[in-house]
Amino acid sequence: MARRLRFNGTGSGEGGCPAVHEDLDSGEMIVHGAPLTDPEDVAQLRHFSQGEVAIVVPRELLVGFGPKEVVRRPRIIGLEAFGLLFEKFEHTAWRLETRRRYVSDEATDTYAQFLRGESPSWDLGTAWSTVIREKTAGGAMVGRVRVVDDPVTLGQLYLMAHTVKNSALGENIRILRRGEAERIHLPAEDFWIFDSRLVAVLNFDDGDNLVDVELITEPAVVNRYAQVRDAAWHRAVPSSTFAEHLAAAEQQ
């Protein structure tokens, strides 16, 4: 079975080697770069076994993208504390949405209206809606990239309808096909980035329920998520454009 590898970063500045990857299951690190080939250099290596390959990487690569502790201890917060993050951010809140369904959506009246073919009656007066509207009115940017399948799932179609509410609150929503997301190696996880300094990774159970949130503040890791954000935002299309393409395809 193939490893689940995550690209942590590269020191080249051009997206090439050397680079660091991490095995998401074992925690092992994979580093690649130029091989050490001079026989006199290789002869100085200790505990260098047959079949092993010595490589040369810049020191800053390991410092910037290697693990900072032997056993990673995630900082987990509950959903109430997570909600407070939207009140505290100053200038930017951005989300990557990658799941095919969200159980929390399916329990709402608007989801039931959507299933009946009605236009959902969005409540713009909830506490969360008020916070987001005030933030965007004050100049803050709130945005998302929604990854959708082909064909688009029912849960994703509901989120497209939900864009009406998102836009009314001042959010900027873009859509990215899953095939393109996989081609550019976006992670299959949901997260928010606040002010480019705090990442909140949303943890779901096997039943698609949001259970808790992991906070990440380590600069090198936050920077990795920021790179994901930039890649996704660059390749995604405005939600209105995607909706037009979807409607045109259904009429063919």
RODREN-44661 format. One line per 10 residues: number of its first residue (from 1); for each residue x, y, z of C-alpha. Coordinates in nm, 4 decimals, always signed. Layout:
N
NUM = X Y Z ~ ... .
END
This chain:
252
1 = +0.0000 +0.0000 +0.0000 ~ +0.1379 +0.3374 -0.0981 ~ +0.2397 +0.5812 +0.1711 ~ +0.0292 +0.8925 +0.2345 ~ +0.2912 +1.1608 +0.1858 ~ +0.2504 +1.5311 +0.2489 ~ +0.4757 +1.7871 +0.0875 ~ +0.6162 +2.0010 +0.3690 ~ +0.8281 +2.2401 +0.1647 ~ +1.1308 +2.3130 -0.0437 .
11 = +1.4213 +2.5490 -0.0016 ~ +1.4795 +2.5918 -0.3726 ~ +1.2224 +2.8659 -0.4314 ~ +1.1381 +2.7066 -0.7642 ~ +0.9371 +2.4068 -0.6497 ~ +1.2181 +2.1598 -0.7247 ~ +1.4575 +1.9668 -0.5088 ~ +1.5721 +1.9533 -0.2402 ~ +1.2478 +1.9089 -0.0484 ~ +1.0946 +1.7514 +0.2612 .
21 = +0.7909 +1.5219 +0.2736 ~ +0.6230 +1.3626 +0.5740 ~ +0.4531 +1.0237 +0.6041 ~ +0.1161 +1.1111 +0.7585 ~ +0.0761 +0.7659 +0.9136 ~ +0.4214 +0.6766 +1.0446 ~ +0.5572 +1.0280 +1.0993 ~ +0.8721 +0.9398 +0.9059 ~ +1.0407 +1.2148 +0.7067 ~ +1.1468 +1.1783 +0.3427 .
31 = +1.4143 +1.4185 +0.2241 ~ +1.5397 +1.4344 -0.1332 ~ +1.8121 +1.6349 -0.2968 ~ +2.1420 +1.6027 -0.4783 ~ +2.3289 +1.2761 -0.3987 ~ +2.6637 +1.2785 -0.2227 ~ +2.8819 +1.1025 -0.4793 ~ +3.2462 +1.1912 -0.4104 ~ +3.4078 +0.8674 -0.2779 ~ +3.6202 +1.0591 -0.0286 .
41 = +3.3101 +1.2310 +0.1107 ~ +3.1118 +0.9074 +0.1279 ~ +3.4014 +0.7353 +0.3028 ~ +3.3657 +0.9783 +0.5951 ~ +3.0067 +0.8772 +0.6668 ~ +2.9442 +0.6614 +0.9736 ~ +2.6773 +0.3906 +0.9928 ~ +2.6371 +0.4163 +0.6164 ~ +2.4939 +0.0812 +0.5080 ~ +2.4747 -0.0905 +0.1738 .
51 = +2.1704 +0.0207 -0.0208 ~ +2.1531 +0.3601 +0.1488 ~ +2.1891 +0.6858 -0.0430 ~ +2.3475 +0.9984 +0.1043 ~ +2.2025 +1.3307 -0.0079 ~ +2.2947 +1.6933 +0.0483 ~ +2.0338 +1.9487 +0.1565 ~ +2.0595 +2.3058 +0.2858 ~ +2.0489 +2.3393 +0.6630 ~ +1.7587 +2.5846 +0.6440 .
61 = +1.5479 +2.3206 +0.4669 ~ +1.5502 +2.0943 +0.7731 ~ +1.5062 +2.3870 +1.0116 ~ +1.2137 +2.5286 +0.8167 ~ +1.0284 +2.2128 +0.7167 ~ +1.1436 +1.9341 +0.9470 ~ +0.9586 +1.8335 +1.2672 ~ +1.0224 +2.0401 +1.5792 ~ +0.9425 +1.7651 +1.8298 ~ +0.9766 +1.3875 +1.8418 .
71 = +0.6106 +1.3289 +1.9256 ~ +0.3673 +1.5798 +1.7827 ~ +0.1186 +1.7057 +2.0420 ~ -0.1747 +1.8717 +1.8667 ~ -0.3534 +2.1607 +2.0347 ~ -0.7227 +2.0726 +2.0230 ~ -1.0101 +2.3100 +2.1000 ~ -1.3857 +2.2618 +2.1113 ~ -1.6403 +2.4034 +1.8692 ~ -1.7406 +2.6901 +2.0978 .
81 = -1.3810 +2.8126 +2.1248 ~ -1.3481 +2.7697 +1.7487 ~ -1.6441 +3.0011 +1.6915 ~ -1.4728 +3.2754 +1.8900 ~ -1.1885 +3.2834 +1.6369 ~ -1.4174 +3.4607 +1.3910 ~ -1.4662 +3.7436 +1.6379 ~ -1.0944 +3.7835 +1.6994 ~ -0.9374 +3.7828 +1.3514 ~ -0.8398 +4.1230 +1.2126 .
91 = -0.8016 +4.1222 +0.8343 ~ -0.8303 +3.7784 +0.6689 ~ -1.0217 +3.4549 +0.7222 ~ -0.9972 +3.1918 +0.4481 ~ -1.1243 +2.8350 +0.4241 ~ -1.0595 +2.5290 +0.2109 ~ -1.3667 +2.3010 +0.1914 ~ -1.2951 +1.9525 +0.0602 ~ -1.5654 +1.7193 +0.1902 ~ -1.8500 +1.5661 -0.0064 .
101 = -2.1078 +1.6255 +0.2679 ~ -2.1459 +1.7967 +0.6043 ~ -2.3909 +1.6401 +0.8484 ~ -2.4464 +1.9750 +1.0179 ~ -2.5935 +2.1090 +0.6916 ~ -2.8371 +1.8188 +0.6588 ~ -2.9991 +1.8991 +0.9937 ~ -3.1058 +2.2510 +0.8888 ~ -3.4395 +2.3783 +0.7621 ~ -3.2665 +2.5320 +0.4615 .
111 = -3.1348 +2.1892 +0.3593 ~ -3.4892 +2.0511 +0.3735 ~ -3.6084 +2.3417 +0.1595 ~ -3.3274 +2.2729 -0.0858 ~ -3.4267 +1.9053 -0.1125 ~ -3.7848 +2.0109 -0.1932 ~ -3.6574 +2.2240 -0.4780 ~ -3.7326 +2.5498 -0.2987 ~ -3.5070 +2.8519 -0.2634 ~ -3.3786 +2.8333 +0.0955 .
121 = -3.4770 +3.1201 +0.3243 ~ -3.1398 +3.2227 +0.4620 ~ -3.1244 +3.3795 +0.8080 ~ -2.8803 +3.6694 +0.7906 ~ -2.9400 +3.7644 +1.1518 ~ -2.7610 +3.4795 +1.3295 ~ -2.4716 +3.5644 +1.5601 ~ -2.2173 +3.4183 +1.3163 ~ -2.3734 +3.6040 +1.0206 ~ -2.3604 +3.9311 +1.2115 .
131 = -1.9915 +3.8834 +1.2943 ~ -1.8958 +3.8045 +0.9341 ~ -2.1011 +4.0905 +0.7905 ~ -1.9444 +4.3368 +1.0337 ~ -1.5961 +4.2066 +0.9549 ~ -1.6352 +4.2372 +0.5784 ~ -1.8063 +4.5750 +0.6073 ~ -1.5023 +4.6915 +0.8020 ~ -1.2675 +4.5884 +0.5206 ~ -1.1718 +4.2343 +0.6243 .
141 = -1.1532 +3.9625 +0.3569 ~ -1.3436 +3.6379 +0.4129 ~ -1.3132 +3.3782 +0.1392 ~ -1.3350 +3.0094 +0.0582 ~ -1.2435 +2.7624 -0.2085 ~ -1.4922 +2.4776 -0.2325 ~ -1.3651 +2.1564 -0.3882 ~ -1.6406 +1.9770 -0.5804 ~ -1.6648 +1.6365 -0.7451 ~ -1.7712 +1.5417 -1.0953 .
151 = -2.0594 +1.4859 -1.0751 ~ -2.1234 +1.7354 -0.7966 ~ -2.2600 +1.5661 -0.4833 ~ -2.5897 +1.6617 -0.3238 ~ -2.4094 +1.8174 -0.0280 ~ -2.1928 +2.0229 -0.2615 ~ -2.4964 +2.1403 -0.4590 ~ -2.6459 +2.2621 -0.1325 ~ -2.3261 +2.4553 -0.0578 ~ -2.3505 +2.6159 -0.4019 .
161 = -2.7012 +2.7312 -0.3107 ~ -2.5598 +2.8478 +0.0238 ~ -2.3306 +3.0827 -0.1705 ~ -2.6252 +3.3234 -0.1832 ~ -2.5937 +3.3691 +0.1917 ~ -2.2127 +3.3725 +0.1864 ~ -2.2111 +3.6483 -0.0731 ~ -2.4736 +3.8513 +0.1131 ~ -2.2389 +3.8526 +0.4129 ~ -1.9496 +3.9755 +0.1997 .
171 = -1.7668 +3.6465 +0.1470 ~ -1.5795 +3.5673 -0.1732 ~ -1.6416 +3.2074 -0.2842 ~ -1.4544 +3.0175 -0.5532 ~ -1.4936 +2.6620 -0.6843 ~ -1.2275 +2.4059 -0.7746 ~ -1.2830 +2.0654 -0.9336 ~ -1.1476 +1.7759 -0.7272 ~ -0.9442 +1.6463 -1.0197 ~ -0.7585 +1.9763 -1.0371 .
181 = -0.7180 +1.9829 -0.6596 ~ -0.5583 +1.6396 -0.6704 ~ -0.3399 +1.7353 -0.9655 ~ -0.1843 +2.0220 -0.7700 ~ -0.1657 +1.8042 -0.4548 ~ -0.3990 +2.0001 -0.2305 ~ -0.4528 +1.8276 +0.1055 ~ -0.7841 +1.6485 +0.1516 ~ -0.8698 +1.8361 +0.4694 ~ -1.0767 +2.1337 +0.5738 .
191 = -0.9092 +2.4264 +0.7419 ~ -0.9348 +2.7988 +0.8094 ~ -0.6415 +3.0433 +0.8033 ~ -0.6801 +3.3524 +1.0188 ~ -0.4616 +3.6575 +0.9483 ~ -0.1944 +3.4313 +0.7916 ~ -0.0717 +3.3413 +1.1405 ~ -0.3198 +3.0846 +1.2758 ~ -0.4516 +2.7683 +1.1093 ~ -0.7590 +2.5870 +1.2381 .
201 = -0.7824 +2.2317 +1.0993 ~ -1.1338 +2.0889 +1.1186 ~ -1.1487 +1.7274 +1.2398 ~ -1.4419 +1.5104 +1.1312 ~ -1.5426 +1.1608 +1.2376 ~ -1.6291 +0.8770 +0.9996 ~ -1.9906 +0.9978 +0.9937 ~ -1.8922 +1.3422 +0.8580 ~ -1.9595 +1.5156 +1.1904 ~ -1.7290 +1.8002 +1.2942 .
211 = -1.5937 +1.6942 +1.6331 ~ -1.3141 +1.9354 +1.7207 ~ -1.0494 +2.1682 +1.5806 ~ -0.6702 +2.1641 +1.5875 ~ -0.4912 +2.4969 +1.6173 ~ -0.1541 +2.5458 +1.4482 ~ +0.0661 +2.8510 +1.5051 ~ +0.4127 +2.7214 +1.4115 ~ +0.5261 +2.9669 +1.1394 ~ +0.6708 +2.7073 +0.9005 .
221 = +0.3525 +2.4982 +0.9136 ~ +0.1265 +2.8029 +0.8808 ~ +0.3308 +2.9042 +0.5773 ~ +0.2701 +2.5621 +0.4223 ~ -0.1051 +2.6085 +0.4584 ~ -0.0742 +2.9591 +0.3146 ~ +0.0912 +2.8086 +0.0073 ~ -0.2045 +2.5703 -0.0259 ~ -0.4405 +2.8667 -0.0019 ~ -0.2583 +3.0585 -0.2739 .
231 = -0.2489 +2.7591 -0.5097 ~ -0.6184 +2.6827 -0.4584 ~ -0.7287 +3.0451 -0.4942 ~ -0.5270 +3.0906 -0.8132 ~ -0.6795 +2.7888 -0.9886 ~ -1.0380 +2.8115 -0.8634 ~ -1.3085 +2.9996 -1.0520 ~ -1.5724 +3.2369 -0.9123 ~ -1.8782 +3.0505 -0.7862 ~ -2.1025 +3.2381 -1.0320 .
241 = -1.8857 +3.1263 -1.3246 ~ -1.8929 +2.7646 -1.2103 ~ -2.2712 +2.7761 -1.1640 ~ -2.3122 +2.9027 -1.5203 ~ -2.0930 +2.6226 -1.6567 ~ -2.2853 +2.3640 -1.4537 ~ -2.6203 +2.4924 -1.5765 ~ -2.5016 +2.4899 -1.9375 ~ -2.3774 +2.1312 -1.9036 ~ -2.7147 +2.0163 -1.7644 .
251 = -2.8958 +2.1642 -2.0658 ~ -2.6838 +1.9713 -2.3163 .
END
